[in-house]
Amino acid sequence: MRSLSFLFTRRWILFFLTVVLLALLAWRLGVWQFHRLDDRKASNAIVERNEHHEPTPVEEILSVGSGADAEHEWRRVVATGEYDVDDTVIVRYRTRDGSSGVDVVVPLVTSSGTALFVDRGWMATENSGATPDDIPAPPTGEVTVEGWVRKDATGDSTRVDDHSTRAISSDKISEALDIEAYGGFVDLISEDPAPEESLEPASKPELNNGPHFFYGLQWWFFGLLAIIGFFWMVYDEWSGKGARRARSQRPKRSSGPKAAQGPKPSQRSGQSAVDRKQHSAEESRGR
């Protein structure tokens, strides 16, 4: 039986450590995907539960100075007030079905003086530079709106410049407009009275589990494949099959230059006849 001492060589030790690291990485990525699956299921459960609640007054769900709670996202709320059209904010870089467009956020100032940011919907534009003058006007006077509660976005994309942003954050918008507002915002469901021209309403999230389950299985399969491949190569080296295969694939060495050969027999016989004739001629001259 062949020895396994080759496993303790530097090459095989490094190979083993590489396989271990790859397997651990694949395992962690698989676990991460399954954690994302759990988060997706929890989020779907919140949406399914909240969307069946009766509409609730906005002041019972949202408050000033704090963002919307994750447990309240996609709850239906109602609010009454007047739209402050002059403080309309354009949300750039919103695409639908491959078409570029913008979302339109308008503060609804309630009777208490606190504003509720309402994402009135999406409209297609040729570029991201639409201005409030290009947007269909909301209803004038007192308006009652119903909408889905949404959490604020975070990060650099929430910065507001010249009534324009890339993501909606009630904190950033209220700071830029210098108004008091509820934390979070709402995606519009309906307005009473209805506007002359409506925007396309926001779409609800898809309540499926996404690809996370199969992604997790794929990562674990890759890790298992790395381990199986390592042991197969160990067996191949131990059995000597790899060495025999390498020898069989080597190109055959070309033979060296052929040894110098003497003259052919016919050449030797012809040369002997000439020598004999020369010898006879010398003897005749000597006599």
Steps between C-alpha positions, in 0.01 A plus 500: 500500500632845408578746775296813569808695597456724195215670689757659728684672219468876468300478178234271647477691828432824310253317279318364807481843666364655180225238478409553866472877449288456187270254677457733800432797272238303306340390827480857633356633173239225506403586859481867401258418220279300737503790747385725217224249430387524864501880478298484179242272660473729804457806275234324294314406816496866612368614161230232493391587852504879459331524164182349645470759780238767468637847415627676813543874566860592421567651843436157661774334293758769421654764720726801470870443567507123448482289189236245416524176695572186297193338657284777354633497146226442243227598747227708342461848646276797421573870535322821409666826407614718212783426260794741511575489128784753527700249706461211255806275495603296196648154561732428209618177337182297544453245222205276417508229238819649360357852470659793682288718720459681832291474814318809623496576874273780622458607866141478624465760777247372756280711725758468780763663278703180472575389145469148367720419204289331232659316209222572252637258240727455202511668163715422197755759393758519224770566760544542874471879485126546530386809691185559706361704211494184288300301758119465492354714777346338811147588616466849645344590831433247775589147397463167676767249405543133574841337465739222597747582778862478382833518683757767423796421279853551631840589358640764269218453249258679736673838463261770376624760251270758342181302577651183357628177651574139410330333798230610744595591856255706704784632717702627204200646316357676807844643575544625143149650489514625862163351595376271778400159368406150607778242487476271200275560202205341321451352154172642373202267459223754443418872520162662568425703295674327212751696289438590138801293396631215712852363527576129488460364854785332686514124467475273802785261574493149358409257776727212401809350656734607222800295385671479842421132567656380175794740534571354843493145364733600216761641738490185712531287189811693395655441843422128485642483149829651620530239776417209268749630245775514763449139610484383140836662431643343817388156381636568152840590642501209749410240235766624260253544218585865468871428461438229240269729310762776503769262369274375222431855389868600479634530142745224406862601484649510152800268441847658457682534171571170334852365527710553194478197278783363288481479125255256353633155386477596133705810572762290686529243213542775240768668706691164535507447120648846447765430763596173329539671161722769649716235670548305170603814314762582760646149476529525118692827521731348760603218265 
